[in-house]
Amino acid sequence: MTDSSGMNGPPANRMAIAVLSLVGFFICMYLISHFYGWTGPLVCGVGDCGAVQASPYAQIRGIPLSVFGVAGYVLLLVTSFVGIQPGKRDSRLVSVVLLAAASFGVGVSGYLTYLEAAVIHAWCQWCVISAVLMTLIFLASLVELRRFRNHGEEAS
């Protein structure tokens, strides 16, 4: 099956975003479960996850940042799933949401990584993995710029 952009099958970048978002979701859920005491000690093979998670930057008004991470990853996951459906592959809204959410996520991840390096002076392997995932999601979302532009040209 060929969609209107000439590509066969579901958009590969959106499938990649879905998989990466699912991995990020599980990482954030692990950090949430540790925060609320649902699991034992935080397992961190590299770095000092405990120091990062205990820092004042690990939560906003008592809510762990990983809760916001879950929300972001779920938004990306659901939007990418919608975007691989045959009737939504050319959706301008899907492109905008993926680009906006990925841009916001990579910005937040960059800021949090800066805090780990320059302020907290400790690294959490789970936070670093999440930042890498969000960077990959952002890179995968850049394809949406082409879809967005192509959609705009077709409307003219």
N, C-alpha and C positions, 0 to 999 in steps of 0.2 A: 504494500500500500504506500503510495506516495502522497505526502501532504503538499499544501500549496507552495511551500518554499522549495520543493523539489527534493526534499530529503525522504529517505525510506524509513519507516518505523518511527517509534517515539524518539524525541530529541535526546541524544546521548548525554548532553550536559545536564539535562533535567533529571535523568536517571542517576547520574553521578551525584548530583546535589541531594537526591533522595537518600542514597546509600550513606553519603558523608554525614547528612543530618541525623540519620538513625544512629550512627556511631556516636556523634556528639550528644544526642539525647541520652544514650546509655551512660556516657561519662558523667553528664550532669546529674542524672538520677543516682549514680554511685555517690557523688559528692553530697547530694541532698540527704541520702540515707545515712551518711556519716554524720552530717551536721545535726540531724534529729535523733541520733543515737540508735538507729534501726540496725546498724551493723557494728562490728567491732572497730578496732583501730584502723585508721586510714593507711592503706598499703601504698607505699611510695618507694619504688626501687631506686629512683634517682631524685636528688634534691631534698627539700625539706617541706613537704606538703603540709605538715602540721603547722609550721610557722606561717605559711601563706594563708591557710584556712583560719588560723586564729587571729590574723591581723584585722584591724578595723576596716580594711578595704574589701574584706570578703563578704560583707553584707551591707544592705541598705535598710535602715530602720528595722533591724532584726530579721530581715529576710535574706537568706543566702543568695549570692549572685547566681549560683547554679539554678535557682528557680527561674530567674530571668533567662538564663541560658536554655533551659528546657522550653520555655515559651518561644524563644527565637528559633530553636531547632524544629519545634513542632510546626511553626508557621512556614518555615522553609520546606519541611517534609510534605505537609499537606498541599502547599502551593505547587511543588514540583510534581506531586501525584496528579493534581488537577491538570497541570500543564502537559502531561504525557497522554492525556485522553485525546482521541482523534478530533473531537470537536473544539478542543481548547488549545491546540498546538500553536495557533496563530494569535492567541489572545494577548492583546496589548496589556491588559491588567495583570496577567500572569508574569509577563516580562518585567513590568514596573515593580511588582511586589518582590520578585526574586532579586532584582538589582538593588532595590532599596533595602531590603532586609539583609542581604549579603554585605552591602556597603556599610550599613550601621554595625553589623556584627563584626566585621573586620576592623572597623574603627575602635569599637569597644575592646576587642581582643588586643589590639595594638596598645591601647592605653593601659590595660591590665598587665600586659607583658612589661611595659615600661615601669609600672609600679613594682612589679616583682624585682626587676633589675636595679632600679635607682632608689627606691624607697624602702621596700621590705628587705632587700638583700637576701632573698631566698627564692627558690624556684619550686613550683609544684608541677610534677610531670604531667598530671591530668590537665592542668590549666594550659601548659605548653602544647599538649596534644590537641586540646580544644582550639587553641589559637591557630595551629597548623591546619586543622580541619576547616575552620572558618576562612582561612586564607585560600584554601583549595576551593571551597564553595564560592568565594568571591571570584576567583579566576574562572571557574566554570560558569558563573553568572554573566560574565562579560560577553558571552555569545548572545545574550539577550539584547545587547545593543544593536547587533545586526538584525535580529528579528524585529525589534522595535522600529528601526529605520526602514526596513523592507516593508513593514506593515504600513508605515506612514506614506511611503512612495506609492503603494498600491491604492491608497485612499485618494491620492491626488488625481 
